[in-house]
Amino acid sequence: MTRFTKMALGLVSSLLLFSTQVAGAQTLEPVRFGVDAYTTGSQIWVAKEKGFFEKEGIDAQITTFATGVEAIDALLIGRADMAVGLDFPIVSRIQGGKLTVLAGVFHSTPGFHKLVVSNEIKEAKDLVGKKLGIATGTAQHLITVKYLEENGIPEDQVEIVGFTSLLEIVASLRSGRIDAAFAWADGTQKSTDGGEHYVLTDDAAAKRNSSAYIAAQTEFTEKHPELTVATLRALNAASEFISANKDEAAALIAKNTRAPRDTVRELLNYNEFALALTDYERRGFQEVADFLAKTKSQSVTFETGVNPEYLKQAAPDLVKLDN
């Protein structure tokens, strides 16, 4: 019997007790969330603003970080109980059992990342000998590597320059420190302002669709299984709201992230918000795991990093995993 199966046996009774307590209690239980400054945390902001967390007995305490990487790192150092992030940073940090993936929260459709290049670069082969910027340890990092692979360009034929934020990438493009980088959100426009750079292609050319996940401290989920399930119910309600009310959702998210409302609304078009654990998530997770196994000698699998039992309790129809 696996650890996840043993945990599942006690989950139902804990949930029944928690439901009774919430119904008769006024005090909300705190859950600390880490989100990025863009739209990865959309469901968390909407769940808070629309009262979905409060309905589930949760006091959502949200901290905004510059990137999803920082939000996931906050879990590892105890600054958050749960966080959302794209698959690359989560899978790369899950080894060791400190983190547990609870559910996919959205699928990213192609086009979110744009390859911004200097004007002298006309096609992929022109990148040979050039400097490419990456947001180290993020989905953009993997997209860059996949793009090079798809175009038959060995990594040792370009110079990879690592950064920690989109702001740094944009500044380095504009200053000429790097020749190309996949930018996203408002960074794309900022990178091309001035006429010295343009968008060559987008991440569809890397032939990879990514997912975002909500992850939690494993210790938190084991101590608070009822809060974990309640959180997923609230996020599921938020997902349904976003899908049906994108304009209002964009306004709520923009208010909390201080990003331009029009930018947020556009970004919502690149993500399909829905909680899920299906073979789609498993394939994407394993693609990252295989990449990490080759580059960092890390060993992690979907089965060891993801616990579907919480989502099964929150919304059983959303778990569709073939054996």
MARLO-815826 format. One record per residue (C-alpha): residue number from 1; residue in one letter; x, y, z. Coordinates in Angstrom, 3 decimals. Layout:
# MARLO-815826
<pos = NUM code = A east = X north = Y up = Z>
...
# end
This chain:
# MARLO-815826
<pos = 1 code = M east = 0.000 north = 0.000 up = 0.000>
<pos = 2 code = T east = 1.487 north = 3.324 up = -1.048>
<pos = 3 code = R east = 1.791 north = 6.406 up = 1.143>
<pos = 4 code = F east = -0.802 north = 8.197 up = -1.021>
<pos = 5 code = T east = -3.265 north = 5.292 up = -0.681>
<pos = 6 code = K east = -2.891 north = 5.248 up = 3.109>
<pos = 7 code = M east = -3.527 north = 8.960 up = 3.229>
<pos = 8 code = A east = -6.657 north = 8.539 up = 1.121>
<pos = 9 code = L east = -8.182 north = 6.093 up = 3.624>
<pos = 10 code = G east = -8.344 north = 8.744 up = 6.319>
<pos = 11 code = L east = -9.331 north = 11.562 up = 4.026>
<pos = 12 code = V east = -13.082 north = 11.009 up = 3.837>
<pos = 13 code = S east = -13.621 north = 10.976 up = 7.613>
<pos = 14 code = S east = -11.482 north = 14.098 up = 7.983>
<pos = 15 code = L east = -13.522 north = 15.852 up = 5.327>
<pos = 16 code = L east = -16.812 north = 15.047 up = 7.025>
<pos = 17 code = L east = -15.514 north = 16.436 up = 10.309>
<pos = 18 code = F east = -14.188 north = 19.560 up = 8.595>
<pos = 19 code = S east = -17.522 north = 20.195 up = 6.831>
<pos = 20 code = T east = -19.333 north = 20.054 up = 10.158>
<pos = 21 code = Q east = -16.843 north = 22.439 up = 11.742>
<pos = 22 code = V east = -17.075 north = 24.958 up = 8.883>
<pos = 23 code = A east = -20.858 north = 24.945 up = 8.998>
<pos = 24 code = G east = -20.903 north = 25.945 up = 12.617>
<pos = 25 code = A east = -17.773 north = 28.021 up = 12.935>
<pos = 26 code = Q east = -17.088 north = 31.696 up = 12.231>
<pos = 27 code = T east = -13.295 north = 31.541 up = 12.249>
<pos = 28 code = L east = -11.653 north = 30.959 up = 8.881>
<pos = 29 code = E east = -8.599 north = 28.716 up = 8.588>
<pos = 30 code = P east = -5.513 north = 30.422 up = 7.082>
<pos = 31 code = V east = -3.882 north = 29.054 up = 3.947>
<pos = 32 code = R east = -0.841 north = 30.903 up = 2.566>
<pos = 33 code = F east = -0.612 north = 31.074 up = -1.221>
<pos = 34 code = G east = 2.283 north = 32.073 up = -3.467>
<pos = 35 code = V east = 1.490 north = 33.476 up = -6.922>
<pos = 36 code = D east = 3.389 north = 35.263 up = -9.670>
<pos = 37 code = A east = 2.815 north = 38.830 up = -10.836>
<pos = 38 code = Y east = 0.979 north = 37.816 up = -13.998>
<pos = 39 code = T east = -1.888 north = 35.367 up = -14.575>
<pos = 40 code = T east = -0.616 north = 32.034 up = -13.246>
<pos = 41 code = G east = -2.430 north = 32.777 up = -9.971>
<pos = 42 code = S east = -5.678 north = 33.797 up = -11.653>
<pos = 43 code = Q east = -7.848 north = 31.219 up = -9.929>
<pos = 44 code = I east = -6.471 north = 32.160 up = -6.526>
<pos = 45 code = W east = -7.258 north = 35.857 up = -6.990>
<pos = 46 code = V east = -10.732 north = 35.122 up = -8.335>
<pos = 47 code = A east = -11.486 north = 32.642 up = -5.547>
<pos = 48 code = K east = -10.591 north = 35.294 up = -2.988>
<pos = 49 code = E east = -12.427 north = 38.171 up = -4.671>
<pos = 50 code = K east = -15.608 north = 36.178 up = -5.364>
<pos = 51 code = G east = -15.780 north = 34.645 up = -1.887>
<pos = 52 code = F east = -15.131 north = 31.058 up = -2.951>
<pos = 53 code = F east = -12.387 north = 30.632 up = -0.356>
<pos = 54 code = E east = -14.506 north = 32.121 up = 2.412>
<pos = 55 code = K east = -17.374 north = 29.799 up = 1.493>
<pos = 56 code = E east = -14.998 north = 26.877 up = 2.058>
<pos = 57 code = G east = -13.852 north = 28.204 up = 5.444>
<pos = 58 code = I east = -10.499 north = 29.483 up = 4.177>
<pos = 59 code = D east = -8.683 north = 32.714 up = 4.982>
<pos = 60 code = A east = -6.568 north = 33.095 up = 1.823>
<pos = 61 code = Q east = -3.306 north = 34.897 up = 2.562>
<pos = 62 code = I east = -1.691 north = 35.656 up = -0.791>
<pos = 63 code = T east = 1.874 north = 36.765 up = -1.478>
<pos = 64 code = T east = 2.868 north = 37.925 up = -4.962>
<pos = 65 code = F east = 6.317 north = 37.024 up = -6.277>
<pos = 66 code = A east = 8.115 north = 38.223 up = -9.397>
<pos = 67 code = T east = 7.935 north = 34.773 up = -11.010>
<pos = 68 code = G east = 6.323 north = 31.414 up = -10.488>
<pos = 69 code = V east = 9.775 north = 30.054 up = -9.666>
<pos = 70 code = E east = 9.983 north = 32.293 up = -6.608>
<pos = 71 code = A east = 6.473 north = 31.284 up = -5.573>
<pos = 72 code = I east = 7.394 north = 27.592 up = -5.688>
<pos = 73 code = D east = 10.637 north = 28.258 up = -3.831>
<pos = 74 code = A east = 8.541 north = 29.901 up = -1.108>
<pos = 75 code = L east = 7.043 north = 26.466 up = -0.434>
<pos = 76 code = L east = 10.450 north = 24.952 up = 0.100>
<pos = 77 code = I east = 11.468 north = 27.533 up = 2.704>
<pos = 78 code = G east = 8.127 north = 27.606 up = 4.518>
<pos = 79 code = R east = 6.844 north = 30.994 up = 3.313>
<pos = 80 code = A east = 3.774 north = 29.463 up = 1.675>
<pos = 81 code = D east = 1.528 north = 26.440 up = 2.073>
<pos = 82 code = M east = 0.503 north = 26.252 up = -1.586>
<pos = 83 code = A east = 1.681 north = 27.869 up = -4.793>
<pos = 84 code = V east = 0.967 north = 27.818 up = -8.494>
<pos = 85 code = G east = 3.552 north = 27.569 up = -11.233>
<pos = 86 code = L east = 4.268 north = 26.125 up = -14.649>
<pos = 87 code = D east = 5.396 north = 22.543 up = -14.921>
<pos = 88 code = F east = 9.121 north = 23.163 up = -15.371>
<pos = 89 code = P east = 9.848 north = 24.910 up = -12.045>
<pos = 90 code = I east = 7.563 north = 22.582 up = -10.130>
<pos = 91 code = V east = 8.925 north = 19.333 up = -11.534>
<pos = 92 code = S east = 12.504 north = 20.548 up = -11.106>
<pos = 93 code = R east = 11.907 north = 21.180 up = -7.398>
<pos = 94 code = I east = 9.723 north = 18.266 up = -6.428>
<pos = 95 code = Q east = 12.469 north = 15.724 up = -5.799>
<pos = 96 code = G east = 12.809 north = 14.797 up = -2.151>
<pos = 97 code = G east = 9.134 north = 14.649 up = -1.265>
<pos = 98 code = K east = 8.789 north = 18.118 up = 0.263>
<pos = 99 code = L east = 6.307 north = 19.182 up = -2.409>
<pos = 100 code = T east = 3.167 north = 17.465 up = -3.667>
<pos = 101 code = V east = 1.337 north = 18.385 up = -6.873>
<pos = 102 code = L east = -2.408 north = 18.506 up = -6.244>
<pos = 103 code = A east = -3.838 north = 19.314 up = -9.689>
<pos = 104 code = G east = -3.254 north = 20.927 up = -13.016>
<pos = 105 code = V east = -4.822 north = 24.386 up = -13.014>
<pos = 106 code = F east = -4.584 north = 25.343 up = -16.680>
<pos = 107 code = H east = -3.225 north = 24.335 up = -20.072>
<pos = 108 code = S east = -1.088 north = 26.873 up = -21.883>
<pos = 109 code = T east = -1.981 north = 27.206 up = -25.545>
<pos = 110 code = P east = 0.729 north = 28.101 up = -28.084>
<pos = 111 code = G east = 1.590 north = 31.753 up = -28.501>
<pos = 112 code = F east = 2.184 north = 32.905 up = -24.943>
<pos = 113 code = H east = 5.960 north = 33.135 up = -25.397>
<pos = 114 code = K east = 7.244 north = 35.174 up = -28.376>
<pos = 115 code = L east = 10.772 north = 34.823 up = -29.755>
<pos = 116 code = V east = 12.079 north = 38.394 up = -29.895>
<pos = 117 code = V east = 15.243 north = 38.765 up = -31.992>
<pos = 118 code = S east = 17.459 north = 41.572 up = -33.230>
<pos = 119 code = N east = 16.685 north = 42.727 up = -36.764>
<pos = 120 code = E east = 19.666 north = 40.986 up = -38.394>
<pos = 121 code = I east = 18.293 north = 37.566 up = -37.379>
<pos = 122 code = K east = 15.982 north = 36.389 up = -40.163>
<pos = 123 code = E east = 15.575 north = 32.678 up = -39.414>
<pos = 124 code = A east = 16.441 north = 30.086 up = -36.807>
<pos = 125 code = K east = 19.860 north = 29.227 up = -38.225>
<pos = 126 code = D east = 20.940 north = 32.851 up = -37.749>
<pos = 127 code = L east = 20.939 north = 32.217 up = -33.998>
<pos = 128 code = V east = 24.178 north = 30.234 up = -34.297>
<pos = 129 code = G east = 26.895 north = 32.189 up = -32.501>
<pos = 130 code = K east = 24.353 north = 34.536 up = -30.890>
<pos = 131 code = K east = 23.451 north = 35.147 up = -27.245>
<pos = 132 code = L east = 20.075 north = 33.797 up = -26.128>
<pos = 133 code = G east = 18.460 north = 34.840 up = -22.865>
<pos = 134 code = I east = 16.623 north = 32.373 up = -20.663>
<pos = 135 code = A east = 14.648 north = 32.724 up = -17.454>
<pos = 136 code = T east = 16.593 north = 30.013 up = -15.679>
<pos = 137 code = G east = 14.513 north = 27.169 up = -14.311>
<pos = 138 code = T east = 11.242 north = 28.283 up = -15.891>
<pos = 139 code = A east = 9.004 north = 26.999 up = -18.670>
<pos = 140 code = Q east = 10.663 north = 29.574 up = -20.938>
<pos = 141 code = H east = 13.988 north = 27.801 up = -20.333>
<pos = 142 code = L east = 12.627 north = 24.486 up = -21.589>
<pos = 143 code = I east = 10.864 north = 26.152 up = -24.532>
<pos = 144 code = T east = 14.175 north = 27.713 up = -25.603>
<pos = 145 code = V east = 15.941 north = 24.338 up = -25.454>
<pos = 146 code = K east = 13.126 north = 22.630 up = -27.362>
<pos = 147 code = Y east = 13.158 north = 25.357 up = -30.024>
<pos = 148 code = L east = 16.864 north = 24.851 up = -30.594>
<pos = 149 code = E east = 16.352 north = 21.081 up = -30.801>
<pos = 150 code = E east = 13.497 north = 21.431 up = -33.294>
<pos = 151 code = N east = 15.735 north = 23.558 up = -35.514>
<pos = 152 code = G east = 18.791 north = 21.323 up = -35.278>
<pos = 153 code = I east = 20.905 north = 23.840 up = -33.368>
<pos = 154 code = P east = 23.182 north = 22.291 up = -30.711>
<pos = 155 code = E east = 23.254 north = 24.270 up = -27.483>
<pos = 156 code = D east = 27.021 north = 24.642 up = -27.719>
<pos = 157 code = Q east = 26.561 north = 26.658 up = -30.914>
<pos = 158 code = V east = 24.799 north = 29.477 up = -29.069>
<pos = 159 code = E east = 25.635 north = 31.319 up = -25.865>
<pos = 160 code = I east = 22.933 north = 30.859 up = -23.223>
<pos = 161 code = V east = 22.646 north = 33.743 up = -20.751>
<pos = 162 code = G east = 20.574 north = 33.135 up = -17.618>
<pos = 163 code = F east = 18.295 north = 35.667 up = -15.940>
<pos = 164 code = T east = 15.926 north = 35.631 up = -12.989>
<pos = 165 code = S east = 13.118 north = 37.827 up = -14.320>
<pos = 166 code = L east = 11.349 north = 39.060 up = -17.431>
<pos = 167 code = L east = 12.445 north = 42.597 up = -16.594>
<pos = 168 code = E east = 16.100 north = 41.572 up = -16.870>
<pos = 169 code = I east = 15.497 north = 39.835 up = -20.188>
<pos = 170 code = V east = 13.761 north = 42.882 up = -21.666>
<pos = 171 code = A east = 16.492 north = 45.237 up = -20.471>
<pos = 172 code = S east = 19.203 north = 42.973 up = -21.882>
<pos = 173 code = L east = 17.494 north = 42.724 up = -25.263>
<pos = 174 code = R east = 17.146 north = 46.489 up = -25.505>
<pos = 175 code = S east = 20.740 north = 47.115 up = -24.419>
<pos = 176 code = G east = 22.168 north = 44.563 up = -26.842>
<pos = 177 code = R east = 23.567 north = 42.304 up = -24.142>
<pos = 178 code = I east = 21.651 north = 39.423 up = -25.744>
<pos = 179 code = D east = 20.476 north = 38.920 up = -29.310>
<pos = 180 code = A east = 17.295 north = 36.915 up = -28.760>
<pos = 181 code = A east = 14.947 north = 35.570 up = -26.104>
<pos = 182 code = F east = 11.448 north = 34.251 up = -25.702>
<pos = 183 code = A east = 9.512 north = 37.086 up = -24.041>
<pos = 184 code = W east = 5.976 north = 37.008 up = -22.703>
<pos = 185 code = A east = 3.174 north = 39.214 up = -21.406>
<pos = 186 code = D east = 3.953 north = 42.933 up = -21.700>
<pos = 187 code = G east = 7.640 north = 42.076 up = -22.098>
<pos = 188 code = T east = 7.058 north = 41.329 up = -25.769>
<pos = 189 code = Q east = 5.934 north = 44.852 up = -26.599>
<pos = 190 code = K east = 8.602 north = 46.429 up = -24.411>
<pos = 191 code = S east = 11.276 north = 44.359 up = -26.130>
<pos = 192 code = T east = 10.234 north = 45.443 up = -29.615>
<pos = 193 code = D east = 9.670 north = 49.133 up = -28.870>
<pos = 194 code = G east = 12.288 north = 51.192 up = -30.684>
<pos = 195 code = G east = 12.353 north = 49.148 up = -33.869>
<pos = 196 code = E east = 15.627 north = 47.279 up = -33.283>
<pos = 197 code = H east = 13.919 north = 43.964 up = -32.496>
<pos = 198 code = Y east = 10.930 north = 42.042 up = -33.806>
<pos = 199 code = V east = 9.018 north = 38.809 up = -33.146>
<pos = 200 code = L east = 10.418 north = 35.990 up = -35.276>
<pos = 201 code = T east = 8.015 north = 33.280 up = -34.101>
<pos = 202 code = D east = 6.289 north = 32.013 up = -30.958>
<pos = 203 code = D east = 6.483 north = 28.962 up = -28.739>
<pos = 204 code = A east = 4.373 north = 26.884 up = -31.119>
<pos = 205 code = A east = 7.645 north = 26.405 up = -33.018>
<pos = 206 code = A east = 9.045 north = 24.582 up = -29.976>
<pos = 207 code = K east = 6.240 north = 22.030 up = -30.320>
<pos = 208 code = R east = 5.475 north = 21.981 up = -26.635>
<pos = 209 code = N east = 2.302 north = 22.844 up = -24.768>
<pos = 210 code = S east = 2.813 north = 23.275 up = -21.045>
<pos = 211 code = S east = 0.560 north = 23.116 up = -18.028>
<pos = 212 code = A east = 0.485 north = 24.913 up = -14.727>
<pos = 213 code = Y east = -0.051 north = 23.115 up = -11.435>
<pos = 214 code = I east = -0.958 north = 23.899 up = -7.888>
<pos = 215 code = A east = 1.567 north = 22.374 up = -5.506>
<pos = 216 code = A east = 1.644 north = 22.262 up = -1.728>
<pos = 217 code = Q east = 4.025 north = 21.490 up = 1.053>
<pos = 218 code = T east = 3.607 north = 17.771 up = 1.572>
<pos = 219 code = E east = 3.630 north = 18.300 up = 5.338>
<pos = 220 code = F east = 0.738 north = 20.771 up = 5.031>
<pos = 221 code = T east = -1.416 north = 18.359 up = 3.022>
<pos = 222 code = E east = -0.799 north = 15.550 up = 5.507>
<pos = 223 code = K east = -1.680 north = 17.736 up = 8.493>
<pos = 224 code = H east = -4.616 north = 19.482 up = 6.816>
<pos = 225 code = P east = -6.232 north = 17.146 up = 4.265>
<pos = 226 code = E east = -9.607 north = 18.845 up = 4.703>
<pos = 227 code = L east = -8.181 north = 22.301 up = 3.964>
<pos = 228 code = T east = -6.388 north = 20.901 up = 0.935>
<pos = 229 code = V east = -9.605 north = 19.507 up = -0.529>
<pos = 230 code = A east = -11.544 north = 22.666 up = 0.362>
<pos = 231 code = T east = -8.928 north = 24.740 up = -1.468>
<pos = 232 code = L east = -9.357 north = 22.655 up = -4.597>
<pos = 233 code = R east = -13.134 north = 23.064 up = -4.447>
<pos = 234 code = A east = -12.708 north = 26.839 up = -4.246>
<pos = 235 code = L east = -10.258 north = 26.869 up = -7.149>
<pos = 236 code = N east = -12.581 north = 24.720 up = -9.215>
<pos = 237 code = A east = -15.358 north = 27.262 up = -8.673>
<pos = 238 code = A east = -12.942 north = 30.015 up = -9.692>
<pos = 239 code = S east = -12.003 north = 28.124 up = -12.862>
<pos = 240 code = E east = -15.629 north = 27.898 up = -13.880>
<pos = 241 code = F east = -16.103 north = 31.606 up = -13.178>
<pos = 242 code = I east = -13.096 north = 32.611 up = -15.289>
<pos = 243 code = S east = -14.256 north = 30.523 up = -18.230>
<pos = 244 code = A east = -17.697 north = 32.130 up = -18.175>
<pos = 245 code = N east = -16.677 north = 35.696 up = -17.225>
<pos = 246 code = K east = -13.264 north = 36.518 up = -18.699>
<pos = 247 code = D east = -13.765 north = 40.287 up = -18.758>
<pos = 248 code = E east = -14.757 north = 40.472 up = -15.094>
<pos = 249 code = A east = -12.066 north = 37.967 up = -14.141>
<pos = 250 code = A east = -9.437 north = 40.073 up = -15.926>
<pos = 251 code = A east = -10.523 north = 43.136 up = -13.960>
<pos = 252 code = L east = -10.257 north = 41.261 up = -10.649>
<pos = 253 code = I east = -6.843 north = 39.824 up = -11.483>
<pos = 254 code = A east = -5.500 north = 43.157 up = -12.765>
<pos = 255 code = K east = -6.604 north = 44.899 up = -9.581>
<pos = 256 code = N east = -4.554 north = 42.511 up = -7.471>
<pos = 257 code = T east = -1.477 north = 42.113 up = -9.682>
<pos = 258 code = R east = -1.411 north = 45.778 up = -10.787>
<pos = 259 code = A east = -0.888 north = 44.585 up = -14.332>
<pos = 260 code = P east = -2.723 north = 46.486 up = -17.104>
<pos = 261 code = R east = -6.259 north = 45.181 up = -17.450>
<pos = 262 code = D east = -6.004 north = 44.846 up = -21.248>
<pos = 263 code = T east = -2.784 north = 42.849 up = -20.892>
<pos = 264 code = V east = -4.373 north = 40.502 up = -18.372>
<pos = 265 code = R east = -7.418 north = 40.030 up = -20.584>
<pos = 266 code = E east = -5.201 north = 39.098 up = -23.517>
<pos = 267 code = L east = -3.171 north = 36.668 up = -21.418>
<pos = 268 code = L east = -6.332 north = 34.853 up = -20.347>
<pos = 269 code = N east = -6.781 north = 33.820 up = -23.972>
<pos = 270 code = Y east = -3.566 north = 31.799 up = -23.827>
<pos = 271 code = N east = -4.684 north = 29.619 up = -20.942>
<pos = 272 code = E east = -7.545 north = 27.159 up = -20.583>
<pos = 273 code = F east = -8.424 north = 27.398 up = -16.895>
<pos = 274 code = A east = -9.684 north = 24.137 up = -15.443>
<pos = 275 code = L east = -8.542 north = 21.868 up = -12.639>
<pos = 276 code = A east = -7.566 north = 18.472 up = -13.984>
<pos = 277 code = L east = -5.359 north = 15.442 up = -13.616>
<pos = 278 code = T east = -5.428 north = 13.570 up = -16.908>
<pos = 279 code = D east = -2.995 north = 11.872 up = -19.241>
<pos = 280 code = Y east = -2.340 north = 15.301 up = -20.789>
<pos = 281 code = E east = -0.842 north = 16.504 up = -17.490>
<pos = 282 code = R east = 1.018 north = 13.231 up = -17.077>
<pos = 283 code = R east = 2.635 north = 13.501 up = -20.536>
<pos = 284 code = G east = 3.704 north = 17.104 up = -19.985>
<pos = 285 code = F east = 5.028 north = 16.332 up = -16.501>
<pos = 286 code = Q east = 7.050 north = 13.411 up = -17.791>
<pos = 287 code = E east = 8.501 north = 15.458 up = -20.648>
<pos = 288 code = V east = 9.968 north = 17.869 up = -18.104>
<pos = 289 code = A east = 11.103 north = 14.994 up = -15.887>
<pos = 290 code = D east = 12.910 north = 13.354 up = -18.821>
<pos = 291 code = F east = 14.633 north = 16.646 up = -19.670>
<pos = 292 code = L east = 15.773 north = 17.079 up = -16.063>
<pos = 293 code = A east = 17.013 north = 13.502 up = -15.912>
<pos = 294 code = K east = 19.366 north = 14.268 up = -18.802>
<pos = 295 code = T east = 20.488 north = 17.714 up = -17.678>
<pos = 296 code = K east = 20.497 north = 17.540 up = -13.885>
<pos = 297 code = S east = 20.469 north = 13.811 up = -13.122>
<pos = 298 code = Q east = 17.183 north = 14.228 up = -11.282>
<pos = 299 code = S east = 14.748 north = 11.344 up = -10.987>
<pos = 300 code = V east = 11.060 north = 12.107 up = -10.512>
<pos = 301 code = T east = 7.898 north = 10.697 up = -12.039>
<pos = 302 code = F east = 4.272 north = 11.745 up = -12.207>
<pos = 303 code = E east = 3.377 north = 8.886 up = -9.890>
<pos = 304 code = T east = 5.834 north = 9.912 up = -7.186>
<pos = 305 code = G east = 5.252 north = 13.664 up = -7.453>
<pos = 306 code = V east = 1.473 north = 13.909 up = -7.873>
<pos = 307 code = N east = -1.218 north = 12.874 up = -5.407>
<pos = 308 code = P east = -4.620 north = 12.698 up = -7.128>
<pos = 309 code = E east = -6.553 north = 11.753 up = -3.974>
<pos = 310 code = Y east = -7.311 north = 15.350 up = -2.950>
<pos = 311 code = L east = -8.755 north = 16.289 up = -6.324>
<pos = 312 code = K east = -10.738 north = 13.036 up = -6.370>
<pos = 313 code = Q east = -12.415 north = 14.165 up = -3.149>
<pos = 314 code = A east = -12.950 north = 17.734 up = -4.331>
<pos = 315 code = A east = -14.184 north = 16.973 up = -7.850>
<pos = 316 code = P east = -13.902 north = 13.297 up = -8.829>
<pos = 317 code = D east = -14.884 north = 13.871 up = -12.461>
<pos = 318 code = L east = -11.709 north = 15.911 up = -13.001>
<pos = 319 code = V east = -9.357 north = 12.967 up = -12.416>
<pos = 320 code = K east = -9.074 north = 10.850 up = -15.569>
<pos = 321 code = L east = -5.855 north = 8.859 up = -15.485>
<pos = 322 code = D east = -5.408 north = 5.621 up = -17.392>
<pos = 323 code = N east = -3.603 north = 2.889 up = -15.513>
# end
